[in-house]
Amino acid sequence: MGETLYSSNYTPDPRNAIDVLAFVLTPNRAFATDPDELEAVAELLGSAKTEAVKRWYSLRAESIRS
């Protein structure tokens, strides 16, 4: 059974630019250090970071229109 190293109930707000930037600017090595894992993390987070920015722009444009 795995050991929990860190736990948080924090949920980033996709409308908050600081939350989005914090996620986008967090280096991949914060999520993995093993070279094989790092490659997988980079692939997964690359698309997740792109999607986070797209959602922020979309939500921002929506709030401006309202």
Phi and psi restraints in degrees (value plus and minus 20) as a CYANA .aco file:
   2 GLY   PHI     -97.4   -57.4
   2 GLY   PSI     132.9   172.9
   3 GLU   PHI    -114.4   -74.4
   3 GLU   PSI     115.0   155.0
   4 THR   PHI    -100.3   -60.3
   4 THR   PSI      97.5   137.5
   5 LEU   PHI    -109.2   -69.2
   5 LEU   PSI     -51.3   -11.3
   6 TYR   PHI    -172.9  -132.9
   6 TYR   PSI     121.2   161.2
   7 SER   PHI    -163.2  -123.2
   7 SER   PSI     122.5   162.5
   8 SER   PHI    -172.4  -132.4
   8 SER   PSI     126.4   166.4
   9 ASN   PHI    -120.6   -80.6
   9 ASN   PSI      -7.4    32.6
  10 TYR   PHI     -86.0   -46.0
  10 TYR   PSI     112.3   152.3
  11 THR   PHI    -142.9  -102.9
  11 THR   PSI      96.1   136.1
  12 PRO   PHI     -84.6   -44.6
  12 PRO   PSI     127.2   167.2
  13 ASP   PHI    -115.0   -75.0
  13 ASP   PSI      95.8   135.8
  14 PRO   PHI     -86.5   -46.5
  14 PRO   PSI     -30.7     9.3
  15 ARG   PHI    -111.1   -71.1
  15 ARG   PSI     -32.9     7.1
  16 ASN   PHI    -113.1   -73.1
  16 ASN   PSI      96.4   136.4
  17 ALA   PHI     -79.2   -39.2
  17 ALA   PSI     -56.9   -16.9
  18 ILE   PHI     -85.3   -45.3
  18 ILE   PSI     -63.0   -23.0
  19 ASP   PHI     -81.7   -41.7
  19 ASP   PSI     -64.1   -24.1
  20 VAL   PHI     -85.4   -45.4
  20 VAL   PSI     -66.0   -26.0
  21 LEU   PHI     -82.9   -42.9
  21 LEU   PSI     -59.9   -19.9
  22 ALA   PHI     -79.2   -39.2
  22 ALA   PSI     -63.2   -23.2
  23 PHE   PHI     -86.9   -46.9
  23 PHE   PSI     -67.7   -27.7
  24 VAL   PHI     -84.4   -44.4
  24 VAL   PSI     -57.6   -17.6
  25 LEU   PHI    -107.8   -67.8
  25 LEU   PSI     -27.1    12.9
  26 THR   PHI     -88.3   -48.3
  26 THR   PSI     104.4   144.4
  27 PRO   PHI     -87.2   -47.2
  27 PRO   PSI     128.1   168.1
  28 ASN   PHI     -78.7   -38.7
  28 ASN   PSI     -50.4   -10.4
  29 ARG   PHI     -88.1   -48.1
  29 ARG   PSI     -30.2     9.8
  30 ALA   PHI     -92.9   -52.9
  30 ALA   PSI     -39.4     0.6
  31 PHE   PHI    -124.2   -84.2
  31 PHE   PSI     -37.9     2.1
  32 ALA   PHI    -183.2  -143.2
  32 ALA   PSI     132.0   172.0
  33 THR   PHI    -142.0  -102.0
  33 THR   PSI     -47.2    -7.2
  34 ASP   PHI     -85.5   -45.5
  34 ASP   PSI     113.5   153.5
  35 PRO   PHI     -74.4   -34.4
  35 PRO   PSI     -60.9   -20.9
  36 ASP   PHI     -87.7   -47.7
  36 ASP   PSI     -63.2   -23.2
  37 GLU   PHI     -86.4   -46.4
  37 GLU   PSI     -58.6   -18.6
  38 LEU   PHI     -81.3   -41.3
  38 LEU   PSI     -59.0   -19.0
  39 GLU   PHI     -84.1   -44.1
  39 GLU   PSI     -63.6   -23.6
  40 ALA   PHI     -86.2   -46.2
  40 ALA   PSI     -62.1   -22.1
  41 VAL   PHI     -82.4   -42.4
  41 VAL   PSI     -63.9   -23.9
  42 ALA   PHI     -79.5   -39.5
  42 ALA   PSI     -61.4   -21.4
  43 GLU   PHI     -86.4   -46.4
  43 GLU   PSI     -66.7   -26.7
  44 LEU   PHI     -88.4   -48.4
  44 LEU   PSI     -65.8   -25.8
  45 LEU   PHI     -93.2   -53.2
  45 LEU   PSI     -47.7    -7.7
  46 GLY   PHI     -77.5   -37.5
  46 GLY   PSI     -68.9   -28.9
  47 SER   PHI     -92.3   -52.3
  47 SER   PSI     -54.1   -14.1
  48 ALA   PHI     -87.2   -47.2
  48 ALA   PSI     -58.8   -18.8
  49 LYS   PHI     -87.9   -47.9
  49 LYS   PSI     -60.6   -20.6
  50 THR   PHI     -81.8   -41.8
  50 THR   PSI     -64.2   -24.2
  51 GLU   PHI     -84.8   -44.8
  51 GLU   PSI     -58.5   -18.5
  52 ALA   PHI     -80.7   -40.7
  52 ALA   PSI     -62.5   -22.5
  53 VAL   PHI     -87.8   -47.8
  53 VAL   PSI     -62.7   -22.7
  54 LYS   PHI     -80.3   -40.3
  54 LYS   PSI     -63.7   -23.7
  55 ARG   PHI     -84.6   -44.6
  55 ARG   PSI     -61.0   -21.0
  56 TRP   PHI     -80.9   -40.9
  56 TRP   PSI     -67.0   -27.0
  57 TYR   PHI     -79.4   -39.4
  57 TYR   PSI     -63.8   -23.8
  58 SER   PHI     -83.3   -43.3
  58 SER   PSI     -67.0   -27.0
  59 LEU   PHI     -86.3   -46.3
  59 LEU   PSI     -56.3   -16.3
  60 ARG   PHI     -85.5   -45.5
  60 ARG   PSI     -65.8   -25.8
  61 ALA   PHI     -83.2   -43.2
  61 ALA   PSI     -58.9   -18.9
  62 GLU   PHI     -83.3   -43.3
  62 GLU   PSI     -62.5   -22.5
  63 SER   PHI     -90.3   -50.3
  63 SER   PSI     -50.8   -10.8
  64 ILE   PHI     -89.2   -49.2
  64 ILE   PSI     -59.9   -19.9
  65 ARG   PHI     -87.8   -47.8
  65 ARG   PSI     -47.5    -7.5
